Amino acid sequence: MRSLRVVACAAVAVGAGLALTTPAVAAPTDSTVVTFNVVGAGLDITAPETASLGSGLPGTVLSGSIGTVRVTDQRGAPDASWTATVTSTHFETGGGSPSERILASQVDYWSGPGAEEEGNGTFTPGQLTSANAEPLDTVNPIVAFTHTGGTGINSVAWSPTLNVNIPASAVVGLYTGTVTHSVA
């Protein structure tokens, strides 16, 4: 008879609106490992295709900007350091005889300050003022600008000036040379 009472009590409890509880079961779970790549786009330098410094007389100094040079570093490197350098050919007119040639070393370069600096790290001009101008060379590059330290992407622009020391022996003519900026 005892078993009947237990069943009768359970029936009364359910009938009275009391629910019998069952132990909680943990909800099923699953994990997903997520990966993605952060990619770099490289290190690049751009400079104007052409520049005209105007006109000057033999035995004088002709000075002018060649336009904006820009380094863009999108390597995303843990050490985002780089050095921009500059070299030049000799400047010649006519047949390029000694009197028709202004040597690269007779042309001084100064980078001036940086502009539009983006990113972290330290940007340093090679020649901050005209007093720091350095003669160009056909073989040995001079430092135009550097970036040290920092991480990720960065960029800077500058407008270098050339001071052409026109020899007194220079002949009249349109002189042409190539100034080359590089970055590594």
Buried (B, 14 or more C-beta within 10 A) or exposed (E): EEEEEEEEEEEEEEEEEEEEEEEEEEEEEEEEEEEEEEEEEEBEBEBEEEEEBEEBEEEEEBBBBBEBBBBBBBBBBEEBBBBBBBBBBBBBBEEEEEBBBBBBBBBBBBBBEBEEBEBEBEBBBBBEEEEBBBBBBBEEBBBBBBBEEBEBBBBBBBBBBBBBBBBEEBBEEEBEBEBBBEBE
